[in-house]
Amino acid sequence: MSSRRSRSSRQSGGSRITDDQIQDLVSKLQQLLPELHNARRPDKVSASRVLQETCNYIKSLHREVDDLSERLTQLLETTDTNQAALIRSLLMQ
């Protein structure tokens, strides 16, 4: 971190995030990402790569949710009314 950023952090009464906090958060994110969690040298993965992979992973999760929602809609359309109502009530819990 630049010295200007460090000074600014100290002057603001601690309301800014520190480099150590950023590194800790990036490390925690990295542990959640399947692509990076098992990297050969996890300590050598750049923060920018962790953030990019996080974005990619979130996008893929959104696509998966959309796909599952579509499949569920199709399934509910092919089941009888009582079964569909039961499934909907279970999902709303």
Sequence and secondary structure as in RCSB ss.txt:
>XXXX:A:sequence
MSSRRSRSSRQSGGSRITDDQIQDLVSKLQQLLPELHNARRPDKVSASRVLQETCNYIKSLHREVDDLSERLTQL
LETTDTNQAALIRSLLMQ
>XXXX:A:secstr
  HHHHHHHHHTTT S  HHHHHHHHHHHHHH HHHHT SSGGGS HHHHHHHHHHHHHHHHHHHHHHHHHHHHH
HHHS HHHHHHHHHHHH 
